[in-house]
Amino acid sequence: MVEIKVLPRRDNVSSLASKRANLITEKSKVPILAGTVIKKDFYKVAEKYGIKIYEY
């Protein structure tokens, strides 16, 4: 599952985490949040929820 945001906010991370809980039953699948401008504190928050962050 991938979500792309130009400037992701913390509520995007929690929203993606809740979608993950509802849709993914296999632990081998990982949600991804991608964006162009991602603050450094997002990496810690996303790691807490098991979400990968990609910045491009």
MMTF fields as JSON, N, C-alpha, C and O atoms, coordinates in Angstrom:
{
  "mmtfVersion": "1.0.0",
  "mmtfProducer": "UNKNOWN",
  "numBonds": 223,
  "numAtoms": 224,
  "numGroups": 56,
  "numChains": 1,
  "numModels": 1,
  "chainsPerModel": [1],
  "groupsPerChain": [56],
  "chainIdList": ["A"],
  "bondAtomList": [4, 2, 8, 6, 12, 10, 16, 14, 20, 18, 24, 22, 28, 26, 32, 30, 36, 34, 40, 38, 44, 42, 48, 46, 52, 50, 56, 54, 60, 58, 64, 62, 68, 66, 72, 70, 76, 74, 80, 78, 84, 82, 88, 86, 92, 90, 96, 94, 100, 98, 104, 102, 108, 106, 112, 110, 116, 114, 120, 118, 124, 122, 128, 126, 132, 130, 136, 134, 140, 138, 144, 142, 148, 146, 152, 150, 156, 154, 160, 158, 164, 162, 168, 166, 172, 170, 176, 174, 180, 178, 184, 182, 188, 186, 192, 190, 196, 194, 200, 198, 204, 202, 208, 206, 212, 210, 216, 214, 220, 218],
  "bondOrderList": [1, 1, 1, 1, 1, 1, 1, 1, 1, 1, 1, 1, 1, 1, 1, 1, 1, 1, 1, 1, 1, 1, 1, 1, 1, 1, 1, 1, 1, 1, 1, 1, 1, 1, 1, 1, 1, 1, 1, 1, 1, 1, 1, 1, 1, 1, 1, 1, 1, 1, 1, 1, 1, 1, 1],
  "groupList": [{"groupName": "MET", "atomNameList": ["N", "CA", "C", "O"], "elementList": ["N", "C", "C", "O"], "formalChargeList": [0, 0, 0, 0], "bondAtomList": [1, 0, 2, 1, 3, 2], "bondOrderList": [1, 1, 2], "singleLetterCode": "M", "chemCompType": "L-PEPTIDE LINKING"}, {"groupName": "VAL", "atomNameList": ["N", "CA", "C", "O"], "elementList": ["N", "C", "C", "O"], "formalChargeList": [0, 0, 0, 0], "bondAtomList": [1, 0, 2, 1, 3, 2], "bondOrderList": [1, 1, 2], "singleLetterCode": "V", "chemCompType": "L-PEPTIDE LINKING"}, {"groupName": "GLU", "atomNameList": ["N", "CA", "C", "O"], "elementList": ["N", "C", "C", "O"], "formalChargeList": [0, 0, 0, 0], "bondAtomList": [1, 0, 2, 1, 3, 2], "bondOrderList": [1, 1, 2], "singleLetterCode": "E", "chemCompType": "L-PEPTIDE LINKING"}, {"groupName": "ILE", "atomNameList": ["N", "CA", "C", "O"], "elementList": ["N", "C", "C", "O"], "formalChargeList": [0, 0, 0, 0], "bondAtomList": [1, 0, 2, 1, 3, 2], "bondOrderList": [1, 1, 2], "singleLetterCode": "I", "chemCompType": "L-PEPTIDE LINKING"}, {"groupName": "LYS", "atomNameList": ["N", "CA", "C", "O"], "elementList": ["N", "C", "C", "O"], "formalChargeList": [0, 0, 0, 0], "bondAtomList": [1, 0, 2, 1, 3, 2], "bondOrderList": [1, 1, 2], "singleLetterCode": "K", "chemCompType": "L-PEPTIDE LINKING"}, {"groupName": "LEU", "atomNameList": ["N", "CA", "C", "O"], "elementList": ["N", "C", "C", "O"], "formalChargeList": [0, 0, 0, 0], "bondAtomList": [1, 0, 2, 1, 3, 2], "bondOrderList": [1, 1, 2], "singleLetterCode": "L", "chemCompType": "L-PEPTIDE LINKING"}, {"groupName": "PRO", "atomNameList": ["N", "CA", "C", "O"], "elementList": ["N", "C", "C", "O"], "formalChargeList": [0, 0, 0, 0], "bondAtomList": [1, 0, 2, 1, 3, 2], "bondOrderList": [1, 1, 2], "singleLetterCode": "P", "chemCompType": "L-PEPTIDE LINKING"}, {"groupName": "ARG", "atomNameList": ["N", "CA", "C", "O"], "elementList": ["N", "C", "C", "O"], "formalChargeList": [0, 0, 0, 0], "bondAtomList": [1, 0, 2, 1, 3, 2], "bondOrderList": [1, 1, 2], "singleLetterCode": "R", "chemCompType": "L-PEPTIDE LINKING"}, {"groupName": "ASP", "atomNameList": ["N", "CA", "C", "O"], "elementList": ["N", "C", "C", "O"], "formalChargeList": [0, 0, 0, 0], "bondAtomList": [1, 0, 2, 1, 3, 2], "bondOrderList": [1, 1, 2], "singleLetterCode": "D", "chemCompType": "L-PEPTIDE LINKING"}, {"groupName": "ASN", "atomNameList": ["N", "CA", "C", "O"], "elementList": ["N", "C", "C", "O"], "formalChargeList": [0, 0, 0, 0], "bondAtomList": [1, 0, 2, 1, 3, 2], "bondOrderList": [1, 1, 2], "singleLetterCode": "N", "chemCompType": "L-PEPTIDE LINKING"}, {"groupName": "SER", "atomNameList": ["N", "CA", "C", "O"], "elementList": ["N", "C", "C", "O"], "formalChargeList": [0, 0, 0, 0], "bondAtomList": [1, 0, 2, 1, 3, 2], "bondOrderList": [1, 1, 2], "singleLetterCode": "S", "chemCompType": "L-PEPTIDE LINKING"}, {"groupName": "ALA", "atomNameList": ["N", "CA", "C", "O"], "elementList": ["N", "C", "C", "O"], "formalChargeList": [0, 0, 0, 0], "bondAtomList": [1, 0, 2, 1, 3, 2], "bondOrderList": [1, 1, 2], "singleLetterCode": "A", "chemCompType": "L-PEPTIDE LINKING"}, {"groupName": "THR", "atomNameList": ["N", "CA", "C", "O"], "elementList": ["N", "C", "C", "O"], "formalChargeList": [0, 0, 0, 0], "bondAtomList": [1, 0, 2, 1, 3, 2], "bondOrderList": [1, 1, 2], "singleLetterCode": "T", "chemCompType": "L-PEPTIDE LINKING"}, {"groupName": "GLY", "atomNameList": ["N", "CA", "C", "O"], "elementList": ["N", "C", "C", "O"], "formalChargeList": [0, 0, 0, 0], "bondAtomList": [1, 0, 2, 1, 3, 2], "bondOrderList": [1, 1, 2], "singleLetterCode": "G", "chemCompType": "PEPTIDE LINKING"}, {"groupName": "PHE", "atomNameList": ["N", "CA", "C", "O"], "elementList": ["N", "C", "C", "O"], "formalChargeList": [0, 0, 0, 0], "bondAtomList": [1, 0, 2, 1, 3, 2], "bondOrderList": [1, 1, 2], "singleLetterCode": "F", "chemCompType": "L-PEPTIDE LINKING"}, {"groupName": "TYR", "atomNameList": ["N", "CA", "C", "O"], "elementList": ["N", "C", "C", "O"], "formalChargeList": [0, 0, 0, 0], "bondAtomList": [1, 0, 2, 1, 3, 2], "bondOrderList": [1, 1, 2], "singleLetterCode": "Y", "chemCompType": "L-PEPTIDE LINKING"}],
  "groupTypeList": [0, 1, 2, 3, 4, 1, 5, 6, 7, 7, 8, 9, 1, 10, 10, 5, 11, 10, 4, 7, 11, 9, 5, 3, 12, 2, 4, 10, 4, 1, 6, 3, 5, 11, 13, 12, 1, 3, 4, 4, 8, 14, 15, 4, 1, 11, 2, 4, 15, 13, 3, 4, 3, 15, 2, 15],
  "groupIdList": [1, 2, 3, 4, 5, 6, 7, 8, 9, 10, 11, 12, 13, 14, 15, 16, 17, 18, 19, 20, 21, 22, 23, 24, 25, 26, 27, 28, 29, 30, 31, 32, 33, 34, 35, 36, 37, 38, 39, 40, 41, 42, 43, 44, 45, 46, 47, 48, 49, 50, 51, 52, 53, 54, 55, 56],
  "secStructList": [7, 3, 3, 3, 7, 1, 1, 7, 7, 2, 2, 2, 2, 2, 2, 2, 2, 2, 2, 2, 2, 2, 2, 7, 7, 7, 6, 6, 7, 7, 7, 3, 3, 3, 3, 1, 1, 7, 7, 2, 2, 2, 2, 2, 2, 2, 2, 2, 2, 6, 7, 3, 3, 3, 3, 7],
  "xCoordList": [0.856, 0.0, 0.908, 1.826, 0.649, 1.48, 0.592, -0.449, 1.012, 0.379, 1.452, 2.565, 1.115, 2.067, 1.493, 0.375, 2.268, 1.891, 3.074, 4.22, 2.821, 3.914, 4.538, 5.76, 3.715, 4.179, 3.338, 2.33, 3.743, 2.941, 2.886, 3.827, 1.748, 1.567, 1.464, 1.342, 1.513, 1.431, 0.121, 0.09, -0.957, -2.231, -2.239, -3.01, -1.398, -1.263, -0.626, -0.993, 0.324, 0.986, 0.0, -0.072, -0.75, -1.71, -2.846, -3.352, -3.247, -4.277, -3.794, -4.536, -2.566, -1.992, -1.83, -2.008, -1.495, -1.366, -2.712, -2.773, -3.792, -5.11, -5.569, -6.22, -5.24, -5.562, -4.811, -5.343, -3.561, -2.753, -3.407, -3.471, -3.884, -4.511, -5.777, -6.09, -6.497, -7.741, -7.546, -8.336, -6.515, -6.373, -5.326, -5.471, -4.296, -3.182, -3.249, -3.238, -3.317, -3.309, -1.961, -1.635, -1.181, 0.145, 1.182, 1.144, 2.099, 3.124, 4.207, 5.002, 4.254, 5.293, 5.005, 5.9, 3.79, 3.435, 3.668, 3.322, 4.265, 4.643, 4.017, 4.17, 3.32, 2.799, 3.936, 4.907, 3.798, 4.829, 4.185, 3.123, 4.838, 4.429, 5.553, 6.674, 5.257, 6.27, 5.914, 4.74, 6.941, 6.714, 7.971, 9.044, 7.84, 8.985, 9.641, 10.852, 8.859, 9.393, 8.931, 7.759, 9.856, 9.51, 10.408, 11.633, 9.79, 10.552, 11.247, 10.769, 12.372, 13.168, 12.433, 12.658, 11.565, 10.848, 9.82, 9.367, 9.445, 8.514, 9.082, 8.341, 10.386, 10.996, 10.796, 10.529, 10.92, 10.721, 9.259, 8.961, 8.356, 6.922, 6.508, 5.78, 6.966, 6.616, 7.187, 6.525, 8.394, 9.005, 8.183, 8.043, 7.651, 6.81, 5.574, 5.135, 5.016, 3.831, 4.156, 3.243, 5.436, 5.81, 5.629, 5.363, 5.773, 5.587, 6.937, 7.733, 7.198, 8.424, 8.203, 7.114, 9.232, 9.172, 10.158, 11.319, 9.689, 10.549, 10.424, 9.323, 11.568, 11.61, 12.308, 13.397, 11.676, 12.292, 12.192, 12.656],
  "yCoordList": [-1.154, 0.0, 1.225, 1.324, 2.153, 3.352, 4.586, 4.635, 5.577, 6.898, 7.907, 7.84, 8.847, 9.872, 11.231, 11.574, 11.989, 13.339, 14.259, 13.854, 15.484, 16.432, 16.801, 16.762, 17.153, 17.521, 16.744, 17.256, 15.513, 14.703, 15.295, 15.939, 15.056, 15.505, 14.274, 13.149, 14.499, 13.373, 12.617, 11.401, 13.315, 12.61, 11.693, 10.734, 11.962, 11.046, 9.734, 8.666, 9.813, 8.607, 7.771, 6.555, 8.398, 7.633, 7.09, 5.999, 7.826, 7.348, 6.118, 5.149, 6.161, 5.021, 3.822, 2.679, 4.079, 2.984, 2.317, 1.095, 3.092, 2.491, 1.729, 0.691, 2.228, 1.494, 0.17, -0.854, 0.21, -1.009, -2.041, -3.225, -1.59, -2.504, -3.121, -4.277, -2.366, -2.858, -3.737, -4.652, -3.479, -4.154, -5.256, -6.217, -5.134, -6.073, -7.11, -6.78, -8.351, -9.435, -10.129, -10.83, -9.939, -10.541, -9.53, -8.371, -9.955, -9.033, -8.75, -7.828, -9.53, -9.326, -8.109, -7.649, -7.582, -6.405, -5.159, -5.118, -4.135, -2.927, -1.703, -1.52, -0.864, 0.383, 1.387, 1.418, 2.192, 3.168, 4.539, 4.688, 5.54, 6.932, 7.657, 7.727, 8.199, 8.884, 10.357, 10.726, 11.193, 12.626, 13.344, 12.746, 14.637, 15.422, 16.164, 16.387, 16.546, 17.266, 16.53, 16.594, 15.836, 15.061, 15.506, 15.512, 15.873, 16.312, 15.117, 13.986, 15.376, 14.294, 13.533, 12.334, 14.194, 13.503, 12.509, 11.639, 12.615, 11.672, 10.265, 9.29, 10.152, 8.831, 8.035, 6.834, 8.688, 8.005, 7.627, 6.527, 8.519, 8.252, 7.107, 6.205, 7.144, 6.101, 4.749, 3.722, 4.745, 3.495, 2.886, 1.666, 3.723, 3.259, 2.513, 1.54, 2.971, 2.351, 1.282, 0.649, 1.067, 0.068, 0.533, -0.275, 1.836, 2.423, 2.853, 3.467, 2.533, 2.968, 4.352, 4.655, 5.198, 6.547, 6.663, 6.27, 7.201, 7.471, 8.945, 9.465, 9.602, 11.025, 11.164, 10.628, 11.884, 12.09, 13.532, 13.9],
  "zCoordList": [0.0, 0.0, 0.0, 0.814, -0.914, -1.043, -1.009, -1.664, -0.244, -0.245, -0.58, -0.058, -1.457, -1.856, -1.489, -1.872, -0.748, -0.322, -0.594, -0.402, -1.035, -1.244, 0.094, 0.245, 1.053, 2.386, 3.399, 3.887, 3.719, 4.637, 6.043, 6.507, 6.706, 8.084, 8.978, 8.493, 10.28, 11.222, 11.112, 11.304, 10.807, 10.671, 9.453, 9.421, 8.443, 7.317, 7.759, 7.269, 8.679, 9.187, 9.992, 9.81, 10.869, 11.669, 10.805, 11.07, 9.789, 8.866, 8.098, 7.937, 7.632, 6.918, 7.842, 7.42, 9.087, 10.055, 10.309, 10.448, 10.374, 10.587, 9.354, 9.478, 8.162, 6.932, 6.897, 6.467, 7.359, 7.406, 8.322, 7.991, 9.454, 10.411, 9.836, 10.122, 9.036, 8.46, 7.23, 6.999, 6.443, 5.16, 5.119, 4.364, 5.902, 5.789, 6.899, 8.085, 6.494, 7.469, 7.492, 8.45, 6.446, 6.386, 6.841, 6.429, 7.68, 8.189, 7.161, 7.344, 6.077, 5.069, 4.189, 3.479, 4.217, 3.441, 4.282, 5.462, 3.654, 4.389, 3.732, 2.525, 4.484, 3.917, 3.698, 4.454, 2.665, 2.3, 2.181, 1.576, 2.764, 2.625, 1.91, 2.416, 0.733, -0.057, -0.177, -0.182, -0.274, -0.412, -0.836, -0.913, -1.115, -1.545, -0.388, -0.402, 0.605, 1.76, 3.02, 3.392, 3.665, 4.859, 6.005, 5.886, 7.102, 8.274, 8.914, 8.823, 9.558, 10.146, 11.241, 11.406, 11.989, 13.062, 12.521, 13.265, 11.251, 10.645, 10.601, 10.726, 10.424, 10.319, 11.609, 11.559, 12.749, 14.036, 14.239, 14.706, 13.893, 14.044, 13.121, 13.536, 11.886, 10.921, 11.338, 11.187, 11.854, 12.322, 13.456, 13.541, 14.311, 15.421, 14.911, 15.525, 13.79, 13.209, 12.166, 11.638, 11.859, 10.873, 9.435, 8.545, 9.209, 7.881, 7.332, 8.043, 6.074, 5.41, 4.828, 4.339, 4.877, 4.346, 3.181, 3.3, 2.061, 0.927, 0.561, 0.379, 0.458, 0.126, -1.217, -1.42, -2.13, -3.443, -3.854, -4.934]
}
